[in-house]
């Protein structure tokens, strides 16, 4: 009996070690520099939403885009295998994704950040400037000389004015979404606040399957990413394209690799 117990314990330890090794491959390594817009997106993730808390933040290895997920209810996370979120992040992007943060711990190792413990934990109540300073300490913000910094500020100011002038969209629009497995289109609303490069999604599911909450992140050049988490433990993520008139089309896949597409109406 003692021998069987010992073999069982060894098997459990081996299994846990194999999972840990597999998960570690899902976390990013090497140099990664975040833009101000990406830091804003990460800041949004850290704050959580209502009684939901941050679960996973996956980012392209070149830092060009990212997507994140919340736990639907505090203390009730499911489907937290990092690799599945990386695959969702890579949909339609064509670039490899790795986990940047799990919960409020930055898992990306770059030679400065260790990926665990207090040194890698980020507080949820930090301001944007404090967060940027903390990320700079951990090596995720590029160092700029004073002259380059001045030039950068001028360019950023010019681009900000351009974006605000072209995309000062606020309010609500109708959204129609097709999801493999549902016969009919799913109708809902999307709330816009695009001067901040981000917005929120709310969708009621048919057949009393629950509701989905999500968010989107806009990037320069008419592209972006989106993600939703539903009360039935389902979710999806993907990429989107948007125009100056406010029209948006998005594509992606859910946790079971089923196709999801949506269209948001133009501004009236």
N, C-alpha and C positions, 0 to 999 in steps of 0.2 A: 504493500500500500504506500509506504514511504517513497519507494522508487517511482511509482506512478505519479505521485504528487510532485516530485522533483521534476520529472519530465514535463508535466503540465505547466509548471511555473516557468521552466526554460522556454517552452513553446510560446507562452504568453509574452515573455520578455522579447523573444525573437520577433514575434508578430508586431509588437509595439515599436521596436527598433526599425523594422522594415517600413512601417507607416511613417515614422519620423524622418527616415532617409528620403522617402518618396515626397513628403511634404517639403523638405528642404530644397528639392529641385524646383519647386514651384515658386520659391522666393527669389527675388532679383539679386544680382551681384554685379559689382563693377561700378563704373562712373555713371551717374545720372544727374542731370541738372534740370530743375523745374522752372518754368516760366511763371510770371505773376498770375496769369490766368489759371494755370494748373494748380498753383498754390491756393488760389481762391476756391477752386473745385475741391481740393483736399480739405480746406477749412470748412466747407459746407458739409463734407462727409463727417468730420470730427464732431460737429455739433449735434449730430443725431436729428431725430424728428419725432416730437411728441414722446411717447413711451418706447420708441424704437432706438436701438443703439447701433453704432458702427460694427459691421461684421467683416467686410473684405474690401480692399481697395486695390484693383489691378491696373497696371499701367503698361503702355507700350515701351519696349526697351530703349527706344530713342526719345521717350518723353513726349511724343506728339499727341497722344490722347490717352484717356483712361475711363474707367467706369467703376462704380462701387455698389455695394449692397448693404442693407440694414437687416438686423434681426426683426422679424415681424412683431414680436412681443419680447420685452426684456426677460432674459433668462430662458427663452425658448428658441434657440437657434437650431436649424436643421440644414443638412446639405452643405456642411462647411468644409468640404474637400477643396483646397486651394486650386487644384488643377482644373476643376470644372469651371471656375470663375475666369481663369486665364483663357480658356477656350472660348467663353462667351465674349471676352474682351477682344479676342482676335477676329471675331466674325466680321467679314467684309472689310477689315482693316488691312489685312495682308502683312501685318507686322507682328512679330512675336510679343506676347505679353507675359509679365511676371507680377507676382504679388508685391506691392509696395508696403502695404500695411495690413495687419490683421487685428481687428479691434482698434485700439488706439496705440498699438505697438508697431513701429516702423521695422519691417522685417528685411528690407533691402540692405545688404551689406556692401559697403563701398570702401572699406579700409579704415573708416572713421566710426561709422555706426556699427554696433556689434550685433544688432538684430534681436536683442532680448534684454530684459531687466529694466530698471528705472531709467537708465541712460537712453533707452529707445522708446520710452513711453511719452506720448504727447497729451497734454491736458486739453479737455474739450472747451474750456472757457477762455482760451487764449485769443487775443485780438489778432487780426491779420498780420500786423507789423511784428508782433511777438512771435507768431508762428514762423514767419519768414526768417526772423533772426535765429530761431531755434533750428530751422532746416539748414541755415547757413553754417551753424556750428557743427552740424552733422554731415556737412559736405555736399548738400543737395542744391545749393544756390551758388552760381558762378561768382568768382571774384572779379570786380571791375575796378580799373584805375579811375582816378578822379576825372580825367579828361574823357575817358570812355563813358563814365557814369553820366557826365553832363550831356554828351551826345545821345546816350540812351534815353535820358529823360525827355529831351526835345523830340525824339522820334516817337516815344510812347505817348507824349502829349498830343502830337499831331494825329497819330493813329486813333487815339481815344476819341478825339473830336469827330473824326471821320465815321467811326462806328456808331457813336451816339446819334449823329445826324442821320445816318442811313437806317438804323435799326432801333429807333426809340419806340418799341412795341410793348404795350402793357394791356392787361385785360384777359379775356377768355375767348377761346375759339373752340369750335366743334372738332372732334377727332373721330375717325372711323378706323377700326383696327380689325384685321383678319388674323385668326390664330388657328392653325391646324388643329383639328379636334372639335372645333365649334362650327356648326353649319352656317350660322348667321354672323354678320358683321357686329362687332362690339362698339357701341357708341358711348362717348364720354366727353369730357372737357379737358382742355389744357390751359393752364394759367401761365401767361407770359410776363417776364420781367427781364427783357433781353439787354437792357443797359448794363446788367450785371452778368451777362453771358450765361444765364442759367434760368431754369423754370421748373415747374412742378407738373406732374401728371396725376390724374385721378380717373379710374375706370371701374365701373360696376360690371361684374362678370355675369353672363346669362346663367339660367338654371339655378339661381341662388347659390352659385359657387363662391361667392364672396366678392371682395373688392381688391383693386390693385392701386398702390401708391408708387410713384416713381419720380424721376427727375431727368433733366437733360442738360447738357453742357455744350455751348456753342463755341466754335473755333473760327478763326479767320479763314476766308476763302469759301464760306458757305457750307462748311462741314461741321459735324459734331457727333456726340455719342448720347445714348439714352439707356435707362435701365428701369425696370419695375419689379417690385416685390409684392406678392399677393397673400391674402389671408389664408389661402388653401395650400400654403407652402410651395407654391409655384412661383416662377419669375422668368424674366427674359431680359435680354440686352442686345444692343446692336449699334449701328451707325445711322446718321440722318443727313439729309441735305436740305438747305433752306434758302429762300430767295428774299430779295428786298421787299417784296409785297407780303411777306409773312407766311407764304405757303411752305409746308414741310412734308417731306416723305421720308419714311424710315423703314429699315429692314433689320432683321435679327433672328435669333433662335432662343427657344426656352431651355430649361434645364434638361429636358428630354430630347433636345435637338430638333424640335418641331419649328417650322417656319412661322415667323410673326412679321406682319407688314402693317403700316398705318399711314394715313394721310391726314394732315391738318389743313383746314380751309384757309384761303388767303384772307387778308384783312379786307373788310368791306369798305 
